[in-house]
Amino acid sequence: MMRSWFISGWRLPVWLGKPNVRWKTGKGREKMIRENLEAVQGKIRQACERAGRPVEDVTLIAVSKTKPVEMIMEAYEAGIRDFGENKVQELMDKIPQLPSDIRWHMIGHLQRNKVKYLVGKVAMIHSVDSLRLAEEISREAVKQKTVVKILIEVNVAGEESKFGVSPAETESLVRAAAALPGIEVCGLMTIAPLAENPEDSRIFFRALKKLSVDMEGKNIDNVHMVCLSMGMTGDYETACEEGATFVRVGTGIFGERSWQI
C-alpha cells in the first residue's frame, strides 16, 4: 500500500517527498494559482504581440512535477489542459486520478525501459535524444497500433549537464526517427542554460528556431517542423518572441517547490 502524508486534508503520495509546508491551502492556494495563470497568460499575450504572432500559436504547458493532484485540479479548473511531467512513475500515478481530457506531455529524460508505460498515455514526448530511444518508442507504438508524436531534444548550448543531440547531429536523428513506423516527428525541444537575465536565452532560442526552419526546408518525409518546445518560468517571454509553440512553466504557476525529495 502506498504511504501518504497528510496536509490540510490532502493525501499526498510518498513519492512527492516529505512536505516542507510553505504552500497555501484551500481557497488561498486556488486563488494564487488562478492569479499566477492569468499573469503568465498575460505575459505570453504581450510577448506574442511584440513579435507579431497570434497568441493562439503558443500552448502553455503547466509543469506539474512534484505537485499533488489537488493543485493540478486547481490549474485544470482555471482552464489549463496541457500538463508536463518529467518522471514516468509520477505521471502514471497521476493519470488515473485526473480528468481524461488532460493532454500529458513527457518533458523529462526518458529511459528506454519506461517507454512501454507512456505510449498511448501522452500527447507528446518532448525529449527524444537518441535513435535507440526512438526505436523503442516505434516498437511500442507498432505493438499498440498507434502513432506517437515526438520532438527531438537538441542541446543547443552544448552543456555537458544536459541531454540532447548537438545541432550538427540533429538532421541525422530527425531523418532516422522519421523513417520508423509509429512515430511522427513534430519538431524540436531545447532547455536553455540557467541564467538570471532572460535575454541570455535568446541566442539559444533563435538558434533552435533557425534549425527548425532548416529541417523543414529539407522536406523530409514524415517530418512536420510545427512545434518548438522552449522556454520555462525564467525565460518563456523571450521564447515566445523567438517562435516557441510550447512553453513549459511550473514555478510561475504553482509557486516555489516546497518538497524535500
C-alpha positions in Angstrom: 0.0 0.0 0.0 1.3 3.5 -0.9 2.2 5.5 2.2 0.9 9.1 2.3 1.5 12.4 4.0 -1.5 14.4 5.1 -1.7 18.2 4.9 -4.9 20.1 5.4 -7.0 17.2 4.1 -4.7 16.3 1.2 -3.5 12.8 0.6 0.0 13.1 -0.9 1.8 10.0 -2.4 5.1 9.3 -0.7 6.9 9.8 -4.0 6.3 13.5 -3.6 8.7 13.6 -0.7 8.3 14.7 2.9 6.5 18.0 2.8 8.2 21.2 3.9 5.0 23.1 4.4 5.0 26.5 2.7 2.3 26.2 0.1 -1.0 27.9 0.6 -4.0 25.7 1.2 -7.6 25.7 0.2 -9.1 28.8 -1.3 -5.9 30.8 -0.8 -3.9 28.3 -2.9 -6.6 28.2 -5.6 -6.6 32.0 -5.8 -2.8 32.0 -6.1 -2.8 29.5 -8.9 -5.5 31.4 -10.8 -3.8 34.7 -10.4 -0.4 33.2 -11.4 -2.0 31.7 -14.5 -3.6 35.0 -15.5 -0.2 36.7 -15.1 1.6 34.1 -17.2 -1.0 34.1 -19.9 -0.9 37.9 -20.0 2.8 37.9 -20.5 2.6 35.3 -23.2 0.0 37.5 -25.0 2.2 40.6 -24.7 5.3 38.7 -26.0 3.3 37.4 -29.0 2.1 41.0 -29.7 5.7 42.2 -29.6 6.7 39.5 -32.0 3.7 40.0 -34.3 2.5 36.4 -33.6 -1.1 35.2 -32.8 -1.2 34.2 -29.2 -3.0 31.1 -30.3 0.3 29.8 -31.7 1.6 29.2 -28.2 0.4 26.4 -25.9 1.2 26.8 -22.2 2.2 23.6 -20.6 1.8 23.7 -16.8 4.8 21.7 -15.4 3.2 19.7 -12.6 6.1 17.6 -11.5 6.1 17.0 -7.7 2.7 18.7 -7.5 -0.2 16.9 -5.8 -3.3 16.2 -7.8 -5.2 18.9 -5.8 -3.0 21.6 -7.2 -3.2 20.2 -10.7 -7.0 20.1 -10.5 -7.0 23.8 -9.5 -5.0 24.7 -12.6 -7.3 22.4 -14.6 -10.4 24.2 -13.3 -8.7 27.5 -14.2 -8.7 26.3 -17.8 -5.3 24.5 -18.3 -5.4 21.3 -20.2 -1.8 20.7 -21.1 0.5 19.4 -18.2 4.1 18.3 -18.3 5.8 15.7 -16.2 9.4 14.5 -16.1 9.2 11.2 -14.3 7.2 8.3 -15.7 6.2 6.7 -12.3 4.8 10.0 -11.1 2.9 10.5 -14.3 1.4 7.0 -14.2 0.3 7.6 -10.6 -1.4 10.9 -11.5 -3.2 9.9 -14.8 -6.0 7.8 -13.3 -6.7 10.4 -10.6 -7.3 13.3 -13.0 -9.7 14.1 -15.9 -9.3 12.1 -19.1 -9.2 15.2 -21.3 -5.8 16.4 -19.9 -3.1 16.3 -22.5 0.0 15.0 -20.8 3.5 15.9 -22.1 6.6 13.9 -21.2 9.3 16.6 -20.9 12.0 14.9 -18.8 14.7 12.5 -19.8 13.2 9.2 -20.8 14.8 5.7 -20.2 14.0 3.1 -22.9 12.7 0.6 -20.3 9.9 3.1 -19.3 8.6 3.8 -22.9 6.0 1.0 -22.7 4.2 2.8 -19.9 4.0 6.1 -21.8 2.9 5.1 -25.3 -0.9 5.7 -25.7 -0.9 7.8 -22.5 0.8 11.0 -23.5 0.0 13.6 -26.2 3.7 14.1 -27.0 7.2 13.1 -25.9 9.4 16.2 -26.0 12.7 14.6 -25.0 13.8 12.1 -27.7 17.6 12.4 -27.7 18.8 9.2 -29.4 18.0 6.7 -32.1 17.8 3.9 -29.7 15.1 5.7 -27.7 13.2 6.5 -30.9 13.4 2.8 -32.0 11.9 1.7 -28.6 9.1 4.2 -29.0 8.5 2.9 -32.5 8.4 -0.8 -31.3 5.9 0.0 -28.6 3.8 2.2 -30.9 3.6 -0.6 -33.5 2.6 -3.1 -30.8 -0.2 -0.8 -29.6 -1.2 0.1 -33.2 -0.8 3.9 -32.6 1.3 6.8 -33.7 3.4 8.7 -31.1 4.2 12.4 -31.6 7.7 13.2 -30.7 10.1 16.2 -30.5 13.9 15.8 -30.9 15.7 17.3 -27.9 18.6 19.5 -29.0 21.4 20.6 -26.6 21.8 23.9 -28.4 24.2 25.3 -25.8 26.4 22.2 -25.7 26.1 21.9 -21.9 27.6 18.7 -20.5 24.9 18.5 -17.8 22.1 18.5 -20.4 20.7 15.7 -22.5 20.0 16.2 -26.2 21.8 15.9 -29.5 24.1 18.6 -30.8 22.7 20.9 -33.6 25.1 19.1 -36.0 23.7 15.7 -35.2 20.0 16.8 -35.4 19.4 16.2 -39.0 20.6 12.6 -38.9 18.4 11.8 -35.9 15.4 13.5 -37.4 15.8 11.5 -40.6 16.3 8.2 -38.8 13.4 8.7 -36.4 11.1 9.8 -39.2 11.8 6.6 -41.1 10.5 4.5 -38.2 6.9 3.2 -38.1 4.6 4.5 -35.4 6.4 7.9 -35.0 5.6 11.4 -36.2 8.4 13.9 -35.8 6.7 17.2 -35.0 9.6 19.5 -34.1 12.4 20.3 -31.7 12.9 21.0 -28.0 15.6 22.6 -26.0 16.4 23.8 -22.5 18.5 27.0 -22.4 21.2 27.4 -19.8 20.1 28.7 -16.4 20.5 32.5 -16.4 19.3 35.4 -14.3 18.7 37.6 -17.4 16.2 36.0 -19.9 17.9 37.9 -22.7 20.8 35.5 -22.3 18.5 32.7 -23.5 17.6 34.5 -26.7 20.6 33.3 -28.7 19.7 29.7 -28.0 16.0 30.0 -28.8 16.9 31.8 -32.0 19.3 29.0 -32.9 16.7 26.4 -32.4 14.2 28.3 -34.5 16.7 28.5 -37.3 17.5 24.8 -37.0 13.8 24.1 -37.2 13.4 26.2 -40.4 16.4 24.4 -41.9 14.9 21.0 -41.1 11.6 22.0 -42.6 13.3 23.2 -45.8 14.8 19.7 -46.3 11.3 18.2 -47.0 12.0 15.0 -45.1 9.1 12.5 -45.2 7.1 12.2 -42.0 8.7 15.3 -40.6 6.5 18.3 -39.7 8.5 21.1 -38.0 5.5 22.7 -36.5 6.4 22.5 -32.8 9.2 24.3 -30.9 9.2 23.5 -27.2 11.4 26.0 -25.4 11.2 28.5 -22.6 10.5 27.9 -18.9 9.5 30.2 -16.0 12.5 32.4 -16.2 12.6 32.9 -20.0 9.2 32.0 -21.6 8.5 35.5 -22.8 11.8 35.6 -24.7 11.0 32.1 -26.1 7.6 33.3 -27.3 9.3 36.2 -29.1 11.6 33.8 -30.8 9.0 31.4 -32.1 8.1 28.9 -29.3 4.9 27.0 -29.8 5.1 25.2 -26.4 6.4 27.0 -23.2 6.9 24.9 -20.1 6.1 26.8 -16.9 6.0 25.3 -13.4 7.1 27.7 -10.7 5.4 30.6 -12.4 2.1 28.9 -12.0 2.3 26.7 -8.9 4.8 28.7 -6.9 8.2 27.7 -5.5 8.6 24.0 -4.8 8.5 23.1 -1.1 9.4 19.4 -1.2 12.4 17.5 0.2 12.8 14.9 -2.5 
